[in-house]
Amino acid sequence: MSTYYKNFDNKTAIITGAASGLGAGIASVLAKQGANISLIDIDSDKLRKTTDEISNFDTKISLFTCDVTNQNDVNNTVNLIEEKMGSTDILVNAAGVIGSANFEKPNSSELKDWDSTYSVNVRGTFIVSEEVAKKMKKRNYGKIINISSHGGKFPNPDNPAYSASKAAVINLTQSLALRWAPYNINVNVLCPGSIWTPMWEKNAKKTLSNDETKSHITPRELFLKYIKENCPLQREQTTEDVGNAVVFFASDNSLNITGQSLNINGGTIMD
């Protein structure tokens, strides 16, 4: 049986991109800490699965199908969350894509990949933050945690669109931190390293399909090989690692921290 804490009793958190991967993992950690959870994703079927997985915690959970790139959709969803859940105290922008829906070439980025990554990773993060901040400003309190990537801190010739969009999220975080500091809203950003998520698995499969010399290994084996060769601590990062960092930034232990980025990558990149 999972240990249940009450660090966020009576706090409500919105998590975007909550249907799978990082978003789902973060939702589980926050629920474990006692927060009421509002899950947002465009994939309603997967979203229900996430809800089932965290329903064992003694906390209130609601789910909302929403396109984070559509401001009207987001505005309506945030209003519904406030009506159903009460005040929104925490926002985690975890919705993200690595390229367009049919992204096929790990070693190139087409215009559609630039459009897709910026639409979801940057524009979506801004839209949701803007709509939620309207509510937080009225209460003079809020914690916003964006999810970037350590890929936003170094050049990536294989997928410059993704890296550039994640770099933009870091800069956006700093801009919003300054903009909303007078309203007691902290805005910070996490930069995860290599996490075994559906996004990583999908990218690994495409990498293997384009490299005959690696046809004998599985996507998971490729992932672990990458960890061994690139991560100083030589252990993979997990969604729980990121969730624990979210808990810190969402708590009053980080009261005087805003506009900061935190690497969670086992030392792969240090800055």
N, C-alpha and C positions, 0 to 999 in steps of 0.2 A: 504494500500500500504506500502511495506517495505521501511524503511529508507535506503538510499544508501550513503555510505561514499566513499572517494577517497584516503584513506590512503595508498593504494598499487597501485595507477595508474602507468602503465608502468612496473609493476612487474609481473612476471610469476611464478606460483606455480604448482608443480606436486604433486598430491595426489594419493597414491596407496590405493588399497582396497576401491575405491571410489564408488562402486556399491550400497553399503548399509551401515547401521549402522554408526559408527564413521566417516569413510571416507566420506560418503555422507554429513553428518552434518558439518564436517570441511570444505568441498568444498563450501557449502552454505554460511558459515560465511566469508570465504575468498573472495568469489564472491561479497558478500555484501560490503566488504571493498574495492572493486575496482580492485582486482587482476585478471589477466588473468589466466584461470584455465585449466590445462591438467589433465584429469581423467584417471587413469589406473586401470584396473581390469581384471580378467580372465573371468568374466561373462559379455558378451557384451550386452545381453538383459537388465539386471538390470542397466547396465551402461547408456544405453540410457534413462532409466527412471530418473536417477539422473540428467542427462543433461537437461531433460525437466523441472525438478523441479527448477533448478537454472537459466534457460534461461531468466527469467524476469529481471535479473540484466544487466546493461549496461556494459558488459564485454565480452571478447573473451573466448570461451569455445571450447575445443577439447577433444575427447575421443579416447583411444587406448586400444585395447584388448591385454593383455600381462600377461605372467606367470612370476611373480617376482622371482621364483626359477630357471629360465633359463637365464643364463648370456647373451647368444647370443640374445635371445628375448629382454631382457632389453636393451642391447646395441643398437640394431636396433631401439627400441622404443624411447629411449632418443635422438638418432640422428634425428628421425622424428619430435620429439617435438621441437628440436632446429631449424629445418628447417621451421616448420610451425608457431611456436610461438615466435621465437627469443630466447634470453638468458633465462636461468633458474635461478631464484633468490632464490626460496624457494622450499624445498622438505619436504613433510610430509609422513612418512612411516607408514601408517595406516593399511596395509594389515596384517591380522592375523587370526589364527584359534585356536579353543579350543582343538582340537584333530583331529583324522583322520575323513574322510568323513562319516564313519559309527560308529563314537564314540557313544557308547551305555551305558557305565557303569560309572555314575558319581563318584563312589567310587573306581575306579581302572584305571590304565593306562597301556595299552599294548604297546609292542614295536612299533607297527604301529602308536600309538599316539605320542610317542617320536619322531619318524621319521618325522611325519607330522608337529608337532609344531615347531621343530627346522628348518625344511626345509623352512617353510613360515615365522615364527616369527623372526628367527635369521638370517638364510642364506639369505632369501629374503631381509631383511632390509639391510644387508651388501652389497649384490649385487647391489641393486638400489642406495644406498648411494655411492658406489665406482664409478659407471658409471656416476652419476650426478656430483660428486665431480671433476671428470676429467674436466668437463666443467667449474665448478665454479673456480677451481684453475687457469685456464687461465685468468679469469677476476678478480681474487683476491677478490672475494666476494661470500658469500653464507650463507644461513640459512637452517639448517637441523633440523627437529623436528621429533624424533621417538616417537612412541606410545607403551609404555609398559603397565603396570597395577600395581595397588597397590598389586596385587597378586604376583608380583615379589619381594615383600619385606617381606613376611612372609610365613611360611611353609603351604602347602595345602595337607593334606593326601588324599583328595578326587581326586585330579588331579595334582600329582607332576610334570608331564611332562609339563603341561601348565605353572605352577608357575616357574619352572626351566628355561623355555625358556624366560619368561618375565624378570627374573633376569638377564639372559644373555644379553638381550637387553639393560638393564641399564649399565652393564659393557662395552658392545660394544660401547655405546654412549660415555662413558668416554675415551675409547681408541681412537675413531675417533676424539673426540674433541682435544686431544693432537696431534694427527697425522696431523690434518689439520689447527690447529691454525696459523701456519706461513703463511697460504694463506687467512687469514681473513675470515675463515669459522667457524661460530658458530654451535655447535652440542649440542642439549639438548634433554631431554626426558620427556614426560608427563606420569603420572601414574594415569589413571582414576580409579574411584571406581565402583560403581554399576550403570550401565546405561541400560535402557530398549532398547535393540537392538535385532535384529533377533538371534544373538548368545546367549544372555541371555535367550530369550524366548525358544529357542531350548533346552537349557540345563535344564530349568525349567520343560519343558514337560517330559523330560527323568527322572528327579528327581521324579516327581509326579507319573510316571508310575511304578516306583520301590518302592513306599511307599504308601501302601493302607491307612494309617492313614491320608493322605493328599488328598485323592481322591475327596473330596468335594470342594476343592478350585481350582481356575483357575491359570494358570502360572503367570498372572499379579498380582493376589492377593498374590501369594507366594513371588513375587518380592517385593511388598510393605510391606509385613510382615517382610521380611529380612531387608529392610531399617529401619523400625521402631525399630527392635531389635538390630541392629548393627551400625547404623549411628548416632553419637551424635547430629547432626543438624536435624536428622529425616526428611530429604527431599532427594529425588532422584537426582542424578546427570544427566545432559543432554549432548547431543552432542554439544549443543550450549556452555555449560560451557567449554568443551574441545576446541571448536573452538576459543573461546575468549582467552584462554591461548596460543593457536597456534599463534594468531594474535600478542600477546605480544612478544613471542620468535622470530617471523618472522620480527618484526619491529626493528628499530634502538634504541628503548627504552631499548633493552636488549643487547646493544653493547658489554658490558663487562661481559656477562654471558655466560659461555660455560661449557659443561660437567656436567650440573646440572639436577637433577630430581625434578619434581614438582608433589605433590599429589593433585588430584582433587577428593576428596572422602568424603566431609562433616565431616572430622575429624575421620573417621573410623580407619585410621592408621596415626600416627604422628611420624615423624622422623626428 
